[in-house]
């Protein structure tokens, strides 16, 4: 997409400041999700007092980011922006294809 200069379609973001803070802190702490100490340290250094809701949301974003990072390594991983029904359809097609190939292999 970058080479073709196409902007990705992103979902609506009702709290863009949280996304900015999340990216400023860093989406992960290496190969693990952000922990409470990471958020406390960032908060102290920047003087931004996170509400409990904001802190939990940033941690949840970090966990989701990390899960997607690991899932993306799988060859049949749908793009994160794929709608849930499309992902479910893709999963069913993958399962049907595997079953078909398994049946063909047994028939030989």
MOPAC internal coordinates of N, CA, C and O (Angstrom, degrees):
PM7 1SCF
backbone

  N    0.0000 0     0.00 0     0.00 0    0    0    0
  C    1.4413 1     0.00 0     0.00 0    1    0    0
  C    1.5240 1   110.94 1     0.00 0    2    1    0
  O    1.2310 1   121.49 1   141.25 1    3    2    1
  N    1.3339 1   114.75 1   -38.75 1    3    2    1
  C    1.4632 1   118.28 1   179.93 1    5    3    2
  C    1.5130 1   110.75 1   -63.65 1    6    5    3
  O    1.2310 1   120.68 1   137.72 1    7    6    5
  N    1.3373 1   116.30 1   -42.28 1    7    6    5
  C    1.4630 1   120.14 1  -179.37 1    9    7    6
  C    1.5274 1   111.12 1   -64.16 1   10    9    7
  O    1.2310 1   120.78 1   146.02 1   11   10    9
  N    1.3226 1   116.11 1   -33.98 1   11   10    9
  C    1.4582 1   120.80 1  -179.88 1   13   11   10
  C    1.5237 1   112.45 1   -89.50 1   14   13   11
  O    1.2310 1   120.83 1  -178.51 1   15   14   13
  N    1.3348 1   116.02 1     1.49 1   15   14   13
  C    1.4639 1   122.69 1   179.73 1   17   15   14
  C    1.5310 1   112.01 1    55.81 1   18   17   15
  O    1.2310 1   122.02 1  -135.27 1   19   18   17
  N    1.3353 1   113.75 1    44.73 1   19   18   17
  C    1.4634 1   121.39 1   178.06 1   21   19   18
  C    1.5160 1   107.69 1  -107.16 1   22   21   19
  O    1.2310 1   120.64 1   -52.52 1   23   22   21
  N    1.3256 1   116.39 1   127.48 1   23   22   21
  C    1.4524 1   120.67 1   177.70 1   25   23   22
  C    1.5244 1   109.33 1   -80.97 1   26   25   23
  O    1.2310 1   120.07 1   -43.98 1   27   26   25
  N    1.3435 1   117.48 1   136.02 1   27   26   25
  C    1.4571 1   119.21 1   178.28 1   29   27   26
  C    1.5292 1   110.85 1   -68.86 1   30   29   27
  O    1.2310 1   121.32 1   -28.63 1   31   30   29
  N    1.3099 1   115.08 1   151.37 1   31   30   29
  C    1.4592 1   120.68 1   175.53 1   33   31   30
  C    1.5183 1   106.79 1   -82.55 1   34   33   31
  O    1.2310 1   120.56 1   -61.46 1   35   34   33
  N    1.3152 1   116.53 1   118.54 1   35   34   33
  C    1.4588 1   121.08 1  -177.09 1   37   35   34
  C    1.5225 1   109.98 1  -109.72 1   38   37   35
  O    1.2310 1   120.72 1   -31.05 1   39   38   37
  N    1.3299 1   116.23 1   148.95 1   39   38   37
  C    1.4654 1   118.41 1   177.35 1   41   39   38
  C    1.5148 1   110.78 1   -69.90 1   42   41   39
  O    1.2310 1   120.89 1   -16.74 1   43   42   41
  N    1.3260 1   115.90 1   163.26 1   43   42   41
  C    1.4533 1   120.83 1   176.99 1   45   43   42
  C    1.5282 1   109.13 1   -62.77 1   46   45   43
  O    1.2310 1   120.53 1   -41.58 1   47   46   45
  N    1.3160 1   116.60 1   138.42 1   47   46   45
  C    1.4611 1   121.75 1  -179.31 1   49   47   46
  C    1.5277 1   108.84 1  -117.07 1   50   49   47
  O    1.2310 1   120.32 1   -76.30 1   51   50   49
  N    1.3398 1   116.99 1   103.70 1   51   50   49
  C    1.4652 1   119.14 1  -177.14 1   53   51   50
  C    1.5321 1   113.73 1   -75.66 1   54   53   51
  O    1.2310 1   119.81 1   167.97 1   55   54   53
  N    1.3278 1   117.98 1   -12.03 1   55   54   53
  C    1.4674 1   121.13 1  -179.41 1   57   55   54
  C    1.5232 1   109.85 1  -137.95 1   58   57   55
  O    1.2310 1   119.69 1  -109.66 1   59   58   57
  N    1.3384 1   118.21 1    70.34 1   59   58   57
  C    1.4670 1   120.12 1  -175.85 1   61   59   58
  C    1.5266 1   113.75 1   -61.26 1   62   61   59
  O    1.2310 1   119.87 1   153.15 1   63   62   61
  N    1.3292 1   117.84 1   -26.85 1   63   62   61
  C    1.4632 1   118.97 1   178.50 1   65   63   62
  C    1.5287 1   111.03 1   -62.97 1   66   65   63
  O    1.2310 1   120.02 1   147.52 1   67   66   65
  N    1.3443 1   117.58 1   -32.48 1   67   66   65
  C    1.4693 1   120.07 1   177.83 1   69   67   66
  C    1.5240 1   110.98 1   -68.07 1   70   69   67
  O    1.2310 1   120.79 1   140.95 1   71   70   69
  N    1.3119 1   116.09 1   -39.05 1   71   70   69
  C    1.4628 1   119.79 1   176.65 1   73   71   70
  C    1.5272 1   109.88 1   -62.57 1   74   73   71
  O    1.2310 1   120.50 1   138.24 1   75   74   73
  N    1.3131 1   116.65 1   -41.76 1   75   74   73
  C    1.4647 1   120.57 1   178.15 1   77   75   74
  C    1.5281 1   110.72 1   -61.79 1   78   77   75
  O    1.2310 1   120.28 1   133.49 1   79   78   77
  N    1.3242 1   117.06 1   -46.51 1   79   78   77
  C    1.4668 1   120.41 1   179.23 1   81   79   78
  C    1.5283 1   110.63 1   -63.03 1   82   81   79
  O    1.2310 1   120.67 1   136.35 1   83   82   81
  N    1.3323 1   116.32 1   -43.65 1   83   82   81
  C    1.4599 1   121.73 1   179.73 1   85   83   82
  C    1.5264 1   110.72 1   -56.61 1   86   85   83
  O    1.2310 1   120.56 1   133.87 1   87   86   85
  N    1.3227 1   116.54 1   -46.13 1   87   86   85
  C    1.4662 1   120.03 1  -179.83 1   89   87   86
  C    1.5311 1   111.86 1   -71.93 1   90   89   87
  O    1.2310 1   120.44 1   148.75 1   91   90   89
  N    1.3204 1   116.77 1   -31.25 1   91   90   89
  C    1.4654 1   120.08 1   177.28 1   93   91   90
  C    1.5283 1   110.71 1   -67.61 1   94   93   91
  O    1.2310 1   120.62 1   136.87 1   95   94   93
  N    1.3232 1   116.43 1   -43.13 1   95   94   93
  C    1.4709 1   120.47 1   178.02 1   97   95   94
  C    1.5196 1   109.50 1   -64.48 1   98   97   95
  O    1.2310 1   121.11 1   141.50 1   99   98   97
  N    1.3077 1   115.48 1   -38.50 1   99   98   97
  C    1.4663 1   122.39 1  -175.29 1  101   99   98
  C    1.5087 1   106.84 1   113.70 1  102  101   99
  O    1.2310 1   119.45 1   -47.50 1  103  102  101
  N    1.3336 1   118.66 1   132.50 1  103  102  101
  C    1.4530 1   119.54 1  -173.21 1  105  103  102
  C    1.5277 1   114.65 1   -64.57 1  106  105  103
  O    1.2310 1   120.20 1   154.99 1  107  106  105
  N    1.3266 1   117.23 1   -25.01 1  107  106  105
  C    1.4672 1   120.64 1   179.41 1  109  107  106
  C    1.5191 1   109.43 1  -144.96 1  110  109  107
  O    1.2310 1   121.69 1    -9.83 1  111  110  109
  N    1.3188 1   114.38 1   170.17 1  111  110  109
  C    1.4643 1   120.92 1   172.97 1  113  111  110
  C    1.5307 1   105.86 1  -108.44 1  114  113  111
  O    1.2310 1   121.10 1  -105.12 1  115  114  113
  N    1.3126 1   115.51 1    74.88 1  115  114  113
  C    1.4655 1   120.61 1  -175.34 1  117  115  114
  C    1.5134 1   109.65 1    77.18 1  118  117  115
  O    1.2310 1   120.34 1    59.32 1  119  118  117
  N    1.3234 1   116.95 1  -120.68 1  119  118  117
  C    1.4607 1   121.73 1  -179.05 1  121  119  118
  C    1.5249 1   112.13 1  -100.02 1  122  121  119
  O    1.2310 1   120.45 1  -163.57 1  123  122  121
  N    1.3369 1   116.75 1    16.43 1  123  122  121
  C    1.4632 1   120.67 1   176.38 1  125  123  122
  C    1.5268 1   109.31 1  -128.51 1  126  125  123
  O    1.2310 1   121.37 1   -21.29 1  127  126  125
  N    1.3196 1   114.98 1   158.71 1  127  126  125
  C    1.4655 1   120.14 1   179.27 1  129  127  126
  C    1.5214 1   109.89 1   -69.23 1  130  129  127
  O    1.2310 1   120.81 1   -22.13 1  131  130  129
  N    1.3166 1   116.05 1   157.87 1  131  130  129
  C    1.4653 1   121.15 1   176.81 1  133  131  130
  C    1.5242 1   109.54 1   -58.41 1  134  133  131
  O    1.2310 1   120.91 1   -41.33 1  135  134  133
  N    1.3254 1   115.86 1   138.67 1  135  134  133
  C    1.4527 1   121.06 1   177.41 1  137  135  134
  C    1.5174 1   110.45 1  -107.09 1  138  137  135
  O    1.2310 1   121.38 1    -7.06 1  139  138  137
  N    1.3261 1   114.97 1   172.94 1  139  138  137
  C    1.4704 1   119.64 1   179.06 1  141  139  138
  C    1.5256 1   112.00 1   -56.70 1  142  141  139
  O    1.2310 1   119.20 1   138.14 1  143  142  141
  N    1.3479 1   119.14 1   -41.86 1  143  142  141
  C    1.4752 1   118.62 1   179.07 1  145  143  142
  C    1.5247 1   113.37 1   -60.11 1  146  145  143
  O    1.2310 1   120.25 1   146.07 1  147  146  145
  N    1.3253 1   117.13 1   -33.93 1  147  146  145
  C    1.4721 1   120.79 1   177.78 1  149  147  146
  C    1.5255 1   110.19 1   -63.34 1  150  149  147
  O    1.2310 1   121.02 1   136.39 1  151  150  149
  N    1.3286 1   115.66 1   -43.61 1  151  150  149
  C    1.4621 1   119.92 1  -179.19 1  153  151  150
  C    1.5213 1   111.43 1   -69.56 1  154  153  151
  O    1.2310 1   120.37 1   140.50 1  155  154  153
  N    1.3251 1   116.90 1   -39.50 1  155  154  153
  C    1.4674 1   120.63 1   178.52 1  157  155  154
  C    1.5268 1   110.27 1   -63.01 1  158  157  155
  O    1.2310 1   120.67 1   135.43 1  159  158  157
  N    1.3311 1   116.32 1   -44.57 1  159  158  157
  C    1.4682 1   120.22 1  -179.56 1  161  159  158
  C    1.5233 1   110.81 1   -62.43 1  162  161  159
  O    1.2310 1   120.09 1   134.24 1  163  162  161
  N    1.3208 1   117.43 1   -45.76 1  163  162  161
  C    1.4654 1   120.70 1   179.35 1  165  163  162
  C    1.5249 1   110.21 1   -62.14 1  166  165  163
  O    1.2310 1   120.99 1   136.20 1  167  166  165
  N    1.3158 1   115.71 1   -43.80 1  167  166  165
  C    1.4676 1   120.71 1  -179.28 1  169  167  166
  C    1.5227 1   111.21 1   -60.41 1  170  169  167
  O    1.2310 1   120.44 1   134.93 1  171  170  169
  N    1.3189 1   116.76 1   -45.07 1  171  170  169
  C    1.4730 1   121.01 1   179.43 1  173  171  170
  C    1.5198 1   111.82 1   -64.39 1  174  173  171
  O    1.2310 1   120.71 1   137.22 1  175  174  173
  N    1.3168 1   116.25 1   -42.78 1  175  174  173
  C    1.4626 1   120.34 1  -177.25 1  177  175  174
  C    1.5297 1   112.91 1   -69.40 1  178  177  175
  O    1.2310 1   120.63 1   146.17 1  179  178  177
  N    1.3235 1   116.40 1   -33.83 1  179  178  177
  C    1.4673 1   119.77 1  -176.02 1  181  179  178
  C    1.5182 1   112.90 1   -96.29 1  182  181  179
  O    1.2310 1   120.60 1   163.83 1  183  182  181
  N    1.3227 1   116.45 1   -16.17 1  183  182  181
  C    1.4602 1   119.88 1  -176.39 1  185  183  182
  C    1.5220 1   113.53 1    77.39 1  186  185  183
  O    1.2310 1   120.46 1  -168.43 1  187  186  185
  N    1.3171 1   116.72 1    11.57 1  187  186  185
  C    1.4670 1   121.28 1   177.72 1  189  187  186
  C    1.5238 1   108.07 1   -90.39 1  190  189  187
  O    1.2310 1   120.69 1   -59.22 1  191  190  189
  N    1.3260 1   116.29 1   120.78 1  191  190  189
  C    1.4566 1   120.43 1   177.60 1  193  191  190
  C    1.5185 1   109.15 1   -91.15 1  194  193  191
  O    1.2310 1   121.19 1   -70.31 1  195  194  193
  N    1.3168 1   115.34 1   109.69 1  195  194  193
  C    1.4534 1   120.23 1   179.47 1  197  195  194
  C    1.5281 1   110.08 1   -77.02 1  198  197  195
  O    1.2310 1   120.56 1   -43.56 1  199  198  197
  N    1.3067 1   116.54 1   136.44 1  199  198  197
  C    1.4602 1   119.62 1   171.42 1  201  199  198
  C    1.5308 1   107.17 1   -76.28 1  202  201  199
  O    1.2310 1   119.68 1   -18.97 1  203  202  201
  N    1.3191 1   118.22 1   161.03 1  203  202  201
  C    1.4688 1   119.41 1   177.38 1  205  203  202
  C    1.5341 1   112.29 1   -55.62 1  206  205  203
  O    1.2310 1   120.56 1   139.51 1  207  206  205
  N    1.3241 1   116.53 1   -40.49 1  207  206  205
  C    1.4623 1   120.04 1   179.19 1  209  207  206
  C    1.5249 1   110.97 1   -62.65 1  210  209  207
  O    1.2310 1   119.95 1   136.80 1  211  210  209
  N    1.3166 1   117.70 1   -43.20 1  211  210  209
  C    1.4645 1   121.21 1  -179.76 1  213  211  210
  C    1.5274 1   110.98 1   -65.01 1  214  213  211
  O    1.2310 1   120.74 1   136.99 1  215  214  213
  N    1.3246 1   116.19 1   -43.01 1  215  214  213
  C    1.4693 1   119.85 1   179.98 1  217  215  214
  C    1.5305 1   110.64 1   -63.67 1  218  217  215
  O    1.2310 1   120.12 1   135.03 1  219  218  217
  N    1.3227 1   117.37 1   -44.97 1  219  218  217
  C    1.4711 1   120.14 1   179.05 1  221  219  218
  C    1.5290 1   110.77 1   -63.57 1  222  221  219
  O    1.2310 1   120.60 1   141.75 1  223  222  221
  N    1.3164 1   116.46 1   -38.25 1  223  222  221
  C    1.4675 1   120.16 1  -179.92 1  225  223  222
  C    1.5208 1   110.65 1   -66.12 1  226  225  223
  O    1.2310 1   119.71 1   137.50 1  227  226  225
  N    1.3132 1   118.16 1   -42.50 1  227  226  225
  C    1.4747 1   121.10 1   178.69 1  229  227  226
  C    1.5236 1   110.20 1   -64.18 1  230  229  227
  O    1.2310 1   120.04 1   139.41 1  231  230  229
  N    1.3258 1   117.54 1   -40.59 1  231  230  229
  C    1.4794 1   119.93 1   177.02 1  233  231  230
  C    1.5312 1   110.38 1   -63.64 1  234  233  231
  O    1.2310 1   120.48 1   137.96 1  235  234  233
  N    1.3234 1   116.69 1   -42.04 1  235  234  233
  C    1.4610 1   120.51 1   179.31 1  237  235  234
  C    1.5370 1   110.34 1   -64.26 1  238  237  235
  O    1.2310 1   120.19 1   139.62 1  239  238  237
  N    1.3285 1   117.24 1   -40.38 1  239  238  237
  C    1.4692 1   120.59 1   175.81 1  241  239  238
  C    1.5267 1   110.75 1   -60.06 1  242  241  239
  O    1.2310 1   120.55 1   138.63 1  243  242  241
  N    1.3314 1   116.55 1   -41.37 1  243  242  241
  C    1.4576 1   120.99 1   180.00 1  245  243  242
  C    1.5296 1   111.11 1   -63.84 1  246  245  243
  O    1.2310 1   120.70 1   135.41 1  247  246  245
  N    1.3270 1   116.27 1   -44.59 1  247  246  245
  C    1.4695 1   119.82 1   179.13 1  249  247  246
  C    1.5183 1   110.95 1   -64.03 1  250  249  247
  O    1.2310 1   120.33 1   137.98 1  251  250  249
  N    1.3212 1   116.98 1   -42.02 1  251  250  249
  C    1.4563 1   121.25 1   179.62 1  253  251  250
  C    1.5279 1   110.48 1   -64.93 1  254  253  251
  O    1.2310 1   120.58 1   136.95 1  255  254  253
  N    1.3310 1   116.49 1   -43.05 1  255  254  253
  C    1.4642 1   121.54 1   178.11 1  257  255  254
  C    1.5315 1   110.15 1   -58.27 1  258  257  255
  O    1.2310 1   120.67 1   132.27 1  259  258  257
  N    1.3285 1   116.33 1   -47.73 1  259  258  257
  C    1.4591 1   121.13 1  -178.07 1  261  259  258
  C    1.5311 1   111.36 1   -65.41 1  262  261  259
  O    1.2310 1   120.22 1   137.68 1  263  262  261
  N    1.3251 1   117.19 1   -42.32 1  263  262  261
  C    1.4653 1   120.05 1   177.44 1  265  263  262
  C    1.5200 1   111.00 1   -60.36 1  266  265  263
  O    1.2310 1   120.35 1   136.84 1  267  266  265
  N    1.3298 1   116.93 1   -43.16 1  267  266  265
  C    1.4582 1   119.95 1   179.40 1  269  267  266
  C    1.5267 1   110.93 1   -66.22 1  270  269  267
  O    1.2310 1   120.58 1   143.21 1  271  270  269
  N    1.3141 1   116.50 1   -36.79 1  271  270  269
  C    1.4695 1   120.91 1   178.51 1  273  271  270
  C    1.5287 1   110.13 1   -59.37 1  274  273  271
  O    1.2310 1   120.44 1   135.65 1  275  274  273
  N    1.3321 1   116.76 1   -44.35 1  275  274  273
  C    1.4635 1   120.42 1  -179.98 1  277  275  274
  C    1.5305 1   111.48 1   -73.90 1  278  277  275
  O    1.2310 1   120.24 1   139.44 1  279  278  277
  N    1.3345 1   117.16 1   -40.56 1  279  278  277
  C    1.4662 1   120.16 1   178.82 1  281  279  278
  C    1.5175 1   111.13 1   -63.72 1  282  281  279
  O    1.2310 1   119.95 1   146.26 1  283  282  281
  N    1.3235 1   117.70 1   -33.74 1  283  282  281
  C    1.4651 1   121.63 1  -177.36 1  285  283  282
  C    1.5245 1   112.59 1   -63.88 1  286  285  283
  O    1.2310 1   120.25 1   163.00 1  287  286  285
  N    1.3073 1   117.12 1   -17.00 1  287  286  285
  C    1.4701 1   120.54 1   178.31 1  289  287  286
  C    1.5262 1   111.63 1   -74.99 1  290  289  287
  O    1.2310 1   120.35 1   163.81 1  291  290  289
  N    1.3342 1   116.93 1   -16.19 1  291  290  289
  C    1.4599 1   121.14 1   179.63 1  293  291  290
  C    1.5278 1   108.74 1   -80.30 1  294  293  291
  O    1.2310 1   120.00 1   -44.19 1  295  294  293
  N    1.3222 1   117.61 1   135.81 1  295  294  293
  C    1.4699 1   119.67 1  -175.74 1  297  295  294
  C    1.5283 1   114.37 1   -62.82 1  298  297  295
  O    1.2310 1   119.41 1   152.86 1  299  298  297
  N    1.3343 1   118.74 1   -27.14 1  299  298  297
  C    1.4661 1   120.11 1  -177.46 1  301  299  298
  C    1.5234 1   112.94 1  -101.36 1  302  301  299
  O    1.2310 1   120.42 1  -161.14 1  303  302  301
  N    1.3107 1   116.79 1    18.86 1  303  302  301
  C    1.4679 1   120.99 1  -179.44 1  305  303  302
  C    1.5240 1   110.10 1   -71.87 1  306  305  303
  O    1.2310 1   120.37 1   -55.63 1  307  306  305
  N    1.3504 1   116.89 1   124.37 1  307  306  305
  C    1.4622 1   118.02 1   176.68 1  309  307  306
  C    1.5211 1   110.86 1   -71.26 1  310  309  307
  O    1.2310 1   120.79 1   -25.62 1  311  310  309
  N    1.3027 1   116.09 1   154.38 1  311  310  309
  C    1.4608 1   120.08 1   176.74 1  313  311  310
  C    1.5217 1   108.78 1   -62.13 1  314  313  311
  O    1.2310 1   119.64 1   -34.12 1  315  314  313
  N    1.3320 1   118.30 1   145.88 1  315  314  313
  C    1.4654 1   120.13 1  -178.87 1  317  315  314
  C    1.5182 1   113.19 1   -58.99 1  318  317  315
  O    1.2310 1   120.05 1   152.82 1  319  318  317
  N    1.3034 1   117.51 1   -27.18 1  319  318  317
  C    1.4600 1   119.03 1  -177.40 1  321  319  318
  C    1.5252 1   112.90 1   -84.72 1  322  321  319
  O    1.2310 1   119.98 1   175.76 1  323  322  321
  N    1.3419 1   117.64 1    -4.24 1  323  322  321
  C    1.4555 1   120.87 1   178.44 1  325  323  322
  C    1.5307 1   108.37 1   -66.30 1  326  325  323
  O    1.2310 1   120.55 1   -45.88 1  327  326  325
  N    1.3018 1   116.55 1   134.12 1  327  326  325
  C    1.4563 1   120.99 1  -179.83 1  329  327  326
  C    1.5266 1   109.95 1   -63.84 1  330  329  327
  O    1.2310 1   120.67 1   -26.57 1  331  330  329
  N    1.3127 1   116.33 1   153.43 1  331  330  329
  C    1.4653 1   122.08 1  -176.98 1  333  331  330
  C    1.5231 1   111.66 1   -56.68 1  334  333  331
  O    1.2310 1   119.83 1   137.85 1  335  334  333
  N    1.3370 1   117.94 1   -42.15 1  335  334  333
  C    1.4577 1   119.52 1  -178.80 1  337  335  334
  C    1.5288 1   111.15 1   -66.73 1  338  337  335
  O    1.2310 1   119.95 1   145.40 1  339  338  337
  N    1.3270 1   117.70 1   -34.60 1  339  338  337
  C    1.4518 1   120.73 1   176.24 1  341  339  338
  C    1.5294 1   110.47 1   -67.39 1  342  341  339
  O    1.2310 1   120.20 1   140.36 1  343  342  341
  N    1.3176 1   117.23 1   -39.64 1  343  342  341
  C    1.4601 1   121.21 1   179.05 1  345  343  342
  C    1.5233 1   109.80 1   -65.25 1  346  345  343
  O    1.2310 1   120.32 1   140.00 1  347  346  345
  N    1.3308 1   117.00 1   -40.00 1  347  346  345
  C    1.4640 1   121.07 1   178.88 1  349  347  346
  C    1.5277 1   110.27 1   -65.80 1  350  349  347
  O    1.2310 1   120.37 1   138.58 1  351  350  349
  N    1.3129 1   116.90 1   -41.42 1  351  350  349
  C    1.4662 1   120.71 1   177.71 1  353  351  350
  C    1.5188 1   110.15 1   -62.32 1  354  353  351
  O    1.2310 1   120.77 1   135.95 1  355  354  353
  N    1.3036 1   116.13 1   -44.05 1  355  354  353
  C    1.4680 1   120.35 1   179.36 1  357  355  354
  C    1.5251 1   110.62 1   -61.61 1  358  357  355
  O    1.2310 1   120.47 1   139.45 1  359  358  357
  N    1.3282 1   116.70 1   -40.55 1  359  358  357
  C    1.4676 1   121.23 1   179.38 1  361  359  358
  C    1.5312 1   110.06 1   -62.66 1  362  361  359
  O    1.2310 1   120.31 1   135.57 1  363  362  361
  N    1.3381 1   117.02 1   -44.43 1  363  362  361
  C    1.4677 1   120.46 1   179.92 1  365  363  362
  C    1.5327 1   110.97 1   -63.81 1  366  365  363
  O    1.2310 1   120.55 1   138.33 1  367  366  365
  N    1.3257 1   116.55 1   -41.67 1  367  366  365
  C    1.4710 1   120.20 1   178.79 1  369  367  366
  C    1.5243 1   110.05 1   -63.65 1  370  369  367
  O    1.2310 1   120.09 1   137.22 1  371  370  369
  N    1.3362 1   117.44 1   -42.78 1  371  370  369
  C    1.4676 1   120.98 1   177.60 1  373  371  370
  C    1.5280 1   111.04 1   -59.27 1  374  373  371
  O    1.2310 1   120.91 1   135.71 1  375  374  373
  N    1.3333 1   115.87 1   -44.29 1  375  374  373
  C    1.4697 1   120.09 1  -179.66 1  377  375  374
  C    1.5257 1   111.20 1   -65.05 1  378  377  375
  O    1.2310 1   120.35 1   138.46 1  379  378  377
  N    1.3369 1   116.94 1   -41.54 1  379  378  377
  C    1.4542 1   120.55 1   178.87 1  381  379  378
  C    1.5225 1   111.15 1   -64.87 1  382  381  379
  O    1.2310 1   120.88 1   139.84 1  383  382  381
  N    1.3277 1   115.93 1   -40.16 1  383  382  381
  C    1.4624 1   120.29 1   179.44 1  385  383  382
  C    1.5314 1   110.47 1   -64.60 1  386  385  383
  O    1.2310 1   120.39 1   136.33 1  387  386  385
  N    1.3197 1   116.85 1   -43.67 1  387  386  385
  C    1.4733 1   120.21 1   178.56 1  389  387  386
  C    1.5240 1   110.75 1   -62.64 1  390  389  387
  O    1.2310 1   120.37 1   138.30 1  391  390  389
  N    1.3344 1   116.90 1   -41.70 1  391  390  389
  C    1.4608 1   120.63 1   178.84 1  393  391  390
  C    1.5238 1   110.51 1   -63.15 1  394  393  391
  O    1.2310 1   120.43 1   137.36 1  395  394  393
  N    1.3291 1   116.78 1   -42.64 1  395  394  393
  C    1.4520 1   121.37 1   178.62 1  397  395  394
  C    1.5238 1   111.14 1   -61.51 1  398  397  395
  O    1.2310 1   120.71 1   133.53 1  399  398  397
  N    1.3263 1   116.26 1   -46.47 1  399  398  397
  C    1.4664 1   120.09 1  -179.99 1  401  399  398
  C    1.5313 1   110.87 1   -64.58 1  402  401  399
  O    1.2310 1   120.65 1   141.36 1  403  402  401
  N    1.3368 1   116.35 1   -38.64 1  403  402  401
  C    1.4610 1   120.15 1   176.87 1  405  403  402
  C    1.5093 1   111.33 1   -62.48 1  406  405  403
  O    1.2310 1   120.15 1   137.28 1  407  406  405
  N    1.3391 1   117.32 1   -42.72 1  407  406  405
  C    1.4635 1   120.91 1   178.72 1  409  407  406
  C    1.5232 1   111.37 1   -65.29 1  410  409  407
  O    1.2310 1   120.60 1   139.93 1  411  410  409
  N    1.3324 1   116.45 1   -40.07 1  411  410  409
  C    1.4597 1   119.87 1   178.21 1  413  411  410
  C    1.5204 1   111.18 1   -64.51 1  414  413  411
  O    1.2310 1   120.48 1   140.35 1  415  414  413
  N    1.3282 1   116.68 1   -39.65 1  415  414  413
  C    1.4637 1   121.00 1  -179.72 1  417  415  414
  C    1.5262 1   110.62 1   -65.54 1  418  417  415
  O    1.2310 1   119.80 1   142.67 1  419  418  417
  N    1.3126 1   117.98 1   -37.33 1  419  418  417
  C    1.4612 1   121.94 1   179.02 1  421  419  418
  C    1.5257 1   111.74 1   -70.23 1  422  421  419
  O    1.2310 1   120.92 1   149.81 1  423  422  421
  N    1.3261 1   115.85 1   -30.19 1  423  422  421
  C    1.4676 1   120.68 1  -178.81 1  425  423  422
  C    1.5104 1   114.21 1   -74.64 1  426  425  423
  O    1.2310 1   120.01 1   165.85 1  427  426  425
  N    1.3027 1   117.59 1   -14.15 1  427  426  425
  C    1.4885 1   120.71 1  -177.87 1  429  427  426
  C    1.4672 1   111.94 1   -78.73 1  430  429  427
  O    1.2310 1   120.10 1   180.00 1  431  430  429

